[in-house]
C-alpha cells in the first residue's frame, strides 16, 4: 500500500512538472513583437474658454508593440508610438478673428493590461505617458499680426502628459486590427497665458498591425 501511494505521488509530481514545462514553452512561443500604423482622430475637452470653438483633426499614429502573456487569459502589452494629435479652432484674439489649425507630435508610451476572453480578441486598458516632440500652428483667413502669431508659438505647452487609453485588438493569425480611445488626465498647460486656453486632448485611434 505504501509503495502504491509513493508511486502515485511520484507520478503526480511528474505530471505537474511536465504541465509547468509545457506552459512555460507555450508562453515563450506566444510572446510576440509587432508593428502597426493607422489614424488618430483628435479633439479637446474640458476647455477653459467657452468662446474657443474646436473641431476634430485627423493625424498619423504608428509604432511597435510587444505582447507578453502572463497566463492563458491575461497579459501585458507595452508599446512605443509616434502619434499626431491636435484640433481646428476659431476664436478672437486682440479683436481679430482667426482660424487655428494645431498639430501636436507626440511619442506615446502606453503600458496596457490585456484580457483575452476568447481566441482572437484582446481587451486592452492602461496608463500612457506622452512626450511632446513639437507643435505646429497654422492660421487661415486671419488678420493676426506676426507678433500675435508668435504669442501662440511661445505658449507654454506641457512637454509630458499622463493619459489613459483602452480598446480592442482583433487578432487574425499575424494580423491585428486595433480600435482604441484615449484621453489626457492633466491640462495642456499650467496657466491661462496667451489666447490658447487650458484643455485636455481626447482621441480615437484605428490601426492595422502585423506580428513578426
KETOR-127067 format. One record per residue: x, y, z of N, C-alpha, C, CB in turn. Coordinates in steps of 0.2 Angstrom, whole numbers, plus 5000, padded with zeros to 4 digits. Atoms other than C-alpha are relative to their C-alpha. Last residue first. Glycine has a CB too. Example, Ala and Ser with C-alpha at 12.3 -4.5 7.8 and 13.67 -1.06 7.14 Angstrom:
BEGIN
R   n.X   n.Y   n.Z  ca.X  ca.Y  ca.Z   c.X   c.Y   c.Z  cb.X  cb.Y  cb.Z
R  4996  4994  4999  5068  4995  5036  4996  5005  5003  5002  5002  4993
R  5004  4994  5000  5062  4978  5039  5004  5006  5000  4995  5000  5006
This chain:
BEGIN
R   n.X   n.Y   n.Z  ca.X  ca.Y  ca.Z   c.X   c.Y   c.Z  cb.X  cb.Y  cb.Z
R  4994  5003  5004  5033  5197  4817  5003  4994  5004  5006  5005  5000
R  4996  5003  4995  5015  5202  4822  5006  4997  4996  4997  4995  5004
R  4998  5006  5002  5007  5214  4810  5005  4997  5005  5003  5000  4993
R  4993  5002  4998  4997  5229  4813  5001  4993  4998  5000  5000  5008
R  4999  5007  5003  4982  5239  4807  5007  4998  5001  4999  5000  4992
R  4994  5002  5003  4977  5254  4817  5000  4993  4997  5006  5000  5006
R  5001  5007  5004  4962  5264  4822  5006  4998  4997  4994  5001  4995
R  4994  5002  5005  4963  5278  4835  4998  4993  4997  5006  4999  5005
R  5001  5007  5002  4950  5288  4845  5005  4998  4995  4993  4999  4997
R  4999  5003  5007  4956  5304  4853  4997  4993  5000  5007  5000  4998
R  5003  5006  5000  4954  5316  4868  5000  4997  4993  4992  5000  5003
R  5001  5004  5006  4966  5330  4872  4996  4994  5001  5006  4998  4997
R  4997  5006  5000  4964  5341  4888  4998  4997  4993  4997  4995  5006
R  5004  5005  5003  4962  5360  4888  5003  4993  5001  4998  5001  4993
R  4998  5006  4998  4969  5376  4895  4995  4995  4997  5000  5000  5008
R  5002  5001  4993  4966  5390  4884  5003  4994  5002  4992  5000  5000
R  5001  5007  5000  4976  5396  4868  4998  4998  5007  5005  4996  4998
R  5007  5001  5002  4974  5415  4869  4999  4993  5001  4999  5003  4993
R  5002  4999  5007  4990  5420  4879  4993  4997  4998  5005  4996  4996
R  4996  4996  5004  4994  5414  4897  4998  5000  4992  5007  5000  5001
R  5005  4997  5006  4979  5405  4905  5004  5005  4996  4994  5003  5003
R  5004  4993  4999  4990  5394  4916  4996  5002  4994  5006  5005  5002
R  5001  4998  4994  4998  5377  4919  4995  5006  5001  5006  5001  5004
R  4996  4995  4997  4997  5369  4902  4998  5002  5007  5001  5006  4995
R  4994  4999  5004  4990  5355  4892  5005  5005  5002  4997  5002  4993
R  5000  4995  5005  4979  5350  4906  5006  5001  4996  4998  5007  5003
R  4998  4994  4998  4980  5333  4915  5000  5005  4994  5007  5000  5003
R  5002  5000  4993  4972  5316  4913  5002  5007  5003  5003  4995  5005
R  4995  4997  4996  4973  5316  4894  4997  5000  5007  5002  5007  4998
R  5001  4993  4997  4961  5305  4885  5005  5002  5005  4993  5000  5003
R  4996  4997  4995  4962  5289  4874  4998  5007  5002  5007  5000  4998
R  5002  4993  4998  4951  5278  4863  5005  5002  5006  4993  5001  5003
R  4998  4998  4993  4956  5262  4854  4998  5007  5001  5008  5000  5001
R  5005  4994  4999  4952  5251  4839  5001  5002  5008  4993  4998  4999
R  5001  4997  4993  4966  5239  4834  4995  5006  5000  5007  5002  5002
R  5004  4994  5001  4966  5227  4819  4998  5003  5007  4993  4998  4996
R  5003  4997  4994  4980  5214  4821  4996  5006  4998  5005  5001  5006
R  5003  4994  5001  4986  5202  4808  4996  5003  5006  4996  5000  4993
R  4995  4995  4998  4998  5188  4812  4997  5007  4999  5006  4998  4996
R  4993  5002  5001  4984  5175  4813  5005  5005  5002  5001  4998  4992
R  5001  5006  5005  4968  5185  4814  5007  4998  4998  4996  5003  4994
R  4994  5004  5003  4969  5195  4830  4998  4995  4995  5004  4997  5006
R  5002  5006  5003  4956  5209  4834  5005  4996  4996  4994  5002  4995
R  4996  5003  5005  4963  5221  4847  4996  4994  4997  5007  4999  5002
R  5001  5007  5002  4950  5231  4857  5006  4999  4995  4993  4998  4998
R  5004  5002  5006  4951  5247  4867  5000  4993  4999  5003  5004  4994
R  5002  5007  5000  4960  5257  4881  4996  4998  4993  4995  4999  5006
R  5002  5002  5006  4969  5273  4885  4998  4993  5000  5006  5000  4995
R  5003  5007  5000  4973  5283  4900  4998  4998  4993  4994  5000  5005
R  5007  5002  5004  4984  5298  4899  4998  4994  5003  5001  5001  4993
R  5002  5007  4998  4999  5307  4908  4993  4999  4997  5000  4999  5008
R  5007  5000  4999  5006  5322  4898  4999  4993  5002  4996  5002  4994
R  5002  5007  4998  5024  5327  4897  4993  5000  5002  5005  4998  5005
R  4996  5005  5004  5030  5343  4887  4998  4992  5001  5008  5000  5001
R  4997  5006  4996  5017  5354  4894  5004  4996  4995  4995  4996  5004
R  5004  5007  5001  5013  5369  4882  5004  4995  5004  4999  4998  4993
R  4996  5005  4996  5020  5386  4887  4996  4994  5000  5002  5003  5007
R  5004  5003  4994  5013  5397  4873  5003  4994  5003  4993  4998  4997
R  4996  5000  4993  5028  5404  4863  4996  4998  5006  5002  5007  5001
R  4995  5004  5000  5020  5399  4846  5004  4999  5007  5005  5002  4994
R  5002  5007  5000  5004  5406  4850  5006  4995  5000  4995  4999  4994
R  5003  5001  4994  5011  5423  4855  4998  4993  5001  4995  5005  5002
R  4994  5003  4995  5022  5422  4840  4998  4999  5007  5005  5006  5000
R  4998  5007  5001  5006  5423  4830  5005  4997  5004  5001  4999  4992
R  5006  5004  4997  5001  5439  4839  5001  4993  4998  4993  5003  4997
R  4999  5000  4993  5018  5447  4834  4995  4996  5004  5000  5007  5003
R  4995  5005  4999  5016  5442  4816  5001  4999  5008  5007  5002  4997
R  4993  4997  5001  5000  5451  4816  5005  4995  5001  5001  5006  5003
R  4995  4999  4995  4983  5442  4815  5007  5002  4998  5001  4993  5004
R  4996  4993  5000  4972  5446  4801  5004  5001  5006  4994  5005  4999
R  4998  4996  4994  4967  5428  4798  5003  5006  4999  5005  4995  5004
R  5005  4995  5000  4958  5418  4784  5001  5004  5006  4993  4997  5000
R  5003  4998  5007  4970  5404  4788  4994  5005  5001  4997  4993  4997
R  5006  4996  5000  4982  5401  4803  4997  5001  4993  5002  5007  5003
R  5001  4997  5007  4994  5387  4805  4994  5004  5001  5001  4995  4994
R  5006  4996  5001  5001  5381  4822  5000  5003  4993  4999  5005  5006
R  5001  4996  5006  5014  5367  4823  4993  5003  5000  5002  4996  4994
R  5007  4998  5002  5019  5358  4839  5001  5005  4994  4997  5004  5006
R  5000  4994  5002  5035  5348  4844  4992  5002  4998  5004  5001  4993
R  4994  4999  5004  5041  5332  4852  5000  5008  4997  5000  4996  4994
R  5001  4995  5005  5028  5332  4866  5006  5001  4996  4996  5006  5002
R  4995  4994  5000  5030  5317  4877  4999  5004  4994  5007  4997  5001
R  4999  4996  5006  5015  5306  4881  5005  5005  5000  4994  5002  4997
R  4996  4994  5000  5014  5293  4895  5002  5003  4993  5007  4999  5004
R  4996  4998  5005  5000  5281  4895  5004  5006  5002  4996  5000  4993
R  4998  4993  5000  4990  5271  4908  5005  5001  4994  5004  5002  5006
R  4995  4999  4996  4980  5255  4905  5003  5008  4999  5006  4996  4998
R  5001  4994  4996  4967  5246  4896  5006  5001  5004  4993  4999  5004
R  4994  4997  4998  4966  5232  4882  4998  5006  5004  5005  5002  4995
R  5003  4994  4997  4953  5219  4878  5006  5003  5004  4994  4999  5005
R  4997  4997  4994  4960  5206  4867  4997  5006  5002  5008  5001  4998
R  5002  4994  4998  4950  5195  4854  5004  5002  5007  4993  5000  5002
R  5001  4994  5005  4956  5182  4843  4998  5006  5002  4996  4997  4995
R  4994  5000  5005  4953  5167  4854  4998  5005  4995  5000  4993  4997
R  5001  5005  5005  4941  5172  4868  5005  5000  4995  4993  5000  4997
R  5005  5005  4998  4942  5181  4885  4998  4994  4995  4993  5004  5001
R  5002  5004  5006  4959  5188  4881  4995  4995  5002  5006  4997  4998
R  5005  5006  4998  4962  5202  4894  4998  4997  4994  4994  5003  5005
R  5004  5004  5005  4977  5213  4891  4996  4994  5003  5005  4997  4994
R  5002  5007  4998  4985  5226  4903  4995  4997  4994  4996  5000  5007
R  5007  5002  5000  4992  5241  4894  5000  4993  5003  4997  4999  4993
R  4998  5006  4997  5008  5251  4896  4993  4997  5002  5004  5001  5007
R  5005  5004  4996  5006  5265  4884  5003  4994  5003  4994  4999  4995
R  4997  5006  4996  5022  5275  4879  4994  4997  5004  5006  5001  5004
R  5004  5003  4995  5017  5289  4866  5003  4993  5003  4993  4999  4997
R  4998  5007  4999  5029  5300  4857  4996  4997  5006  5008  4999  5002
R  4998  5003  4994  5020  5315  4852  5003  4994  4999  4993  4999  5005
R  4996  5006  5001  5018  5327  4838  5002  4997  5006  5005  5001  4995
R  4995  5002  4994  5005  5341  4841  5003  4993  4998  4996  5000  5007
R  4998  5007  5000  4996  5349  4826  5005  4999  5005  5003  4998  4993
R  4994  5002  4996  4986  5365  4828  5001  4992  4999  4998  5001  5007
R  4999  5007  5002  4975  5373  4814  5006  4997  5004  5000  4998  4993
R  4994  5003  4998  4969  5390  4820  5000  4992  4999  5002  5001  5007
R  5001  5008  5001  4956  5400  4812  5006  4997  5001  4997  4998  4993
R  4995  5004  5003  4956  5419  4817  4997  4993  5000  5006  5000  5004
R  5003  5006  5000  4945  5434  4822  5005  4995  4996  4993  5000  4995
R  4999  5003  5007  4955  5449  4827  4997  4993  5000  5007  5000  4998
R  5005  4997  5005  4949  5460  4842  5001  4997  4993  5001  5007  5000
R  4999  4993  5001  4965  5456  4852  4995  5003  4995  5007  5001  4998
R  4994  4998  4997  4962  5437  4849  5002  5008  4999  5006  4996  4999
R  4999  4993  5000  4945  5430  4844  5006  5002  5004  4994  5004  5002
R  5000  4996  4994  4942  5412  4841  5001  5007  4998  5005  4997  5005
R  5001  4993  5002  4941  5398  4828  4999  5003  5007  4993  5000  4996
R  5004  4996  4995  4948  5380  4831  4999  5007  4997  5004  5001  5006
R  5001  4994  5004  4955  5365  4822  4995  5005  5004  4997  4999  4993
R  5007  4998  5001  4962  5351  4833  5000  5006  4995  4997  5003  5007
R  5001  4993  5001  4978  5342  4838  4992  5002  4999  5004  5002  4994
R  5007  4997  4997  4985  5325  4839  5000  5007  4999  5000  4998  5008
R  5002  4993  5001  4999  5316  4830  4993  5001  5002  5000  5001  4992
R  5007  4998  5001  5006  5300  4837  4999  5007  4999  4997  4998  5007
R  5000  4993  5002  5023  5291  4836  4993  5002  4999  5004  5001  4993
R  5004  4998  5006  5021  5275  4846  5002  5007  4998  4993  4999  5001
R  4996  4994  5001  5031  5264  4858  4997  5003  4993  5007  4999  5000
R  4999  4998  5007  5020  5250  4865  5004  5006  5000  4993  5001  4997
R  4997  4994  5001  5019  5239  4881  5001  5002  4993  5007  5000  5004
R  4999  4997  5007  5006  5225  4880  5003  5007  5000  4994  4999  4995
R  4998  4993  5000  5004  5214  4896  5002  5002  4993  5006  5002  5005
R  4993  4998  5002  4995  5198  4898  5001  5007  5000  5001  4998  4993
R  4997  4994  4998  4980  5189  4905  5007  5001  4997  4999  5001  5007
R  5005  4994  5002  4969  5175  4898  5002  5007  5002  4994  4999  5004
R  5004  5001  5006  4981  5160  4897  4995  5006  4998  4995  4994  5001
R  5003  5006  5000  4994  5167  4909  4995  4999  4994  4995  4999  5007
R  4999  5002  4993  5006  5181  4910  4997  4993  5001  4997  5005  5004
R  5005  5004  4996  5007  5183  4891  5002  4999  5007  4998  4994  4996
R  4996  5004  4995  5019  5197  4884  4994  4996  5004  5004  5004  5005
R  5005  5003  4996  5013  5206  4868  5003  4995  5005  4995  4996  4996
R  4998  5007  4998  5026  5218  4862  4994  4997  5004  5006  5001  5004
R  5003  5002  4994  5021  5234  4852  5003  4993  5001  4993  4999  4999
R  4999  5007  4998  5029  5245  4839  4997  4998  5006  5008  4999  5000
R  4994  5002  4996  5025  5261  4830  5000  4993  5001  5000  5004  5007
R  4996  5006  5002  5011  5271  4822  5006  4998  5004  5002  5000  4993
R  4998  5004  4994  4998  5285  4823  5004  4994  4998  4994  4999  5005
R  4997  5007  5001  4995  5298  4809  5002  4997  5007  5007  5001  4996
R  4993  5000  5000  4983  5313  4811  5003  4993  5000  5003  5003  5006
R  4997  5006  5001  4965  5318  4809  5007  5000  5000  4997  4997  4994
R  4994  5000  5005  4958  5333  4817  5003  4993  5000  5005  5006  5002
R  4995  5005  5000  4942  5337  4827  5005  5000  4994  4996  4993  5000
R  5002  5005  5003  4933  5354  4828  5006  4994  5000  4998  5001  4992
R  4995  5005  5003  4935  5367  4840  4996  4995  4996  5004  4997  5005
R  5004  5005  5004  4926  5383  4846  5005  4996  4996  4995  5003  4996
R  4995  5003  5004  4936  5394  4859  4996  4994  4997  5006  4998  5004
R  5000  4997  5007  4922  5406  4865  5005  4996  4996  5002  5007  5001
R  5006  5002  5004  4919  5394  4880  5000  5003  4993  4993  5003  5004
R  5003  4994  5003  4936  5396  4887  4994  4998  4995  5006  5003  4996
R  5001  4995  4995  4943  5383  4900  4997  5006  4997  5006  5002  5003
R  4997  4994  5002  4941  5368  4888  4998  5006  5005  4999  5002  4993
R  4998  4996  4994  4937  5352  4897  5003  5007  4999  5003  4996  5006
R  5006  4999  4995  4938  5343  4881  5002  5003  5006  4998  4992  5002
R  4998  4998  4994  4949  5343  4865  4994  5000  5005  5003  5007  5001
R  5003  4994  4999  4948  5334  4848  5002  5002  5008  4992  5000  5000
R  4999  4997  4994  4958  5320  4840  4995  5007  5001  5007  5002  5001
R  5005  4995  5001  4955  5307  4826  4999  5004  5007  4993  4998  4997
R  5003  4997  4994  4971  5296  4826  4994  5005  4998  5005  5004  5005
R  5002  4993  5000  4975  5286  4811  4997  5001  5007  4994  5001  4994
R  5007  4998  5001  4984  5270  4807  4999  5007  5001  4996  4996  5005
R  5001  4993  5002  5001  5261  4809  4992  5001  4999  5004  5001  4993
R  5006  4998  5002  5007  5245  4817  5000  5007  4998  4995  4998  5006
R  5001  4993  5002  5022  5234  4821  4993  5002  4998  5005  5002  4994
R  5003  4998  5006  5024  5218  4831  5001  5008  4998  4993  4999  5000
R  4998  4993  5002  5033  5208  4843  4996  5002  4994  5008  5001  5000
R  4999  4998  5007  5026  5192  4851  5002  5007  4999  4994  4998  4996
R  4997  4993  5000  5026  5181  4866  5001  5002  4993  5006  5001  5005
R  5005  4995  5001  5015  5166  4862  5002  5007  5001  4995  4999  5006
R  5002  4999  5007  5030  5155  4859  4995  5005  4999  4998  4993  4998
R  4994  4997  5004  5038  5159  4876  4998  5000  4993  5006  4995  5001
R  4999  4993  4998  5021  5156  4885  5005  5003  4995  5001  5001  5007
R  5005  4997  5004  5019  5139  4876  5000  5008  5001  4993  4997  5002
R  4998  5000  5008  5036  5134  4882  4995  5003  4996  5001  4992  4998
R  4994  4996  5001  5032  5139  4900  5002  5001  4993  5006  4998  5004
R  5003  4994  5000  5015  5130  4899  5005  5006  4999  4997  5002  5007
R  5004  4999  5006  5023  5114  4893  4997  5007  5000  4994  4995  5000
R  4996  4999  5005  5036  5115  4907  4997  5001  4993  5005  4993  4999
R  4997  4993  4999  5023  5118  4920  5005  5001  4994  5004  5000  5007
R  5005  4995  5001  5012  5103  4914  5004  5007  5000  4994  5000  5004
R  5000  5000  5007  5028  5092  4914  4995  5005  4997  4997  4993  4997
R  4994  4997  5004  5032  5097  4931  4999  5000  4993  5006  4996  5002
R  5000  4993  4999  5014  5094  4937  5006  5003  4997  5000  5001  5008
R  5006  4997  5005  5013  5077  4928  5000  5007  5001  4994  4997  5002
R  4997  5000  5007  5030  5072  4936  4995  5003  4996  5001  4992  4998
R  4995  4995  5001  5024  5077  4953  5002  5000  4993  5006  4998  5005
R  5003  4994  5000  5008  5066  4951  5005  5006  4999  4996  5001  5007
R  5003  4999  5007  5018  5051  4945  4996  5007  5000  4995  4995  4999
R  4995  4999  5005  5029  5052  4960  4997  5002  4994  5005  4994  5000
R  4998  4993  4999  5014  5054  4972  5006  5002  4995  5004  5000  5007
R  5005  4995  5002  5006  5039  4964  5002  5007  5001  4993  4999  5004
R  5000  5000  5007  5022  5028  4966  4995  5006  4997  4998  4994  4997
R  4994  4997  5002  5023  5033  4984  5000  5001  4993  5006  4996  5003
R  5001  4992  4999  5005  5029  4987  5006  5003  4998  4998  5001  5008
R  5005  4997  5005  5007  5012  4978  4999  5007  5001  4993  4996  5001
R  4997  4999  5007  5023  5008  4988  4995  5003  4995  5002  4993  4998
R  4996  4994  5000  5014  5012  5004  5004  5001  4994  5005  4999  5006
R  5004  4994  5000  5000  5000  5000  5004  5006  5000  4995  5000  5006
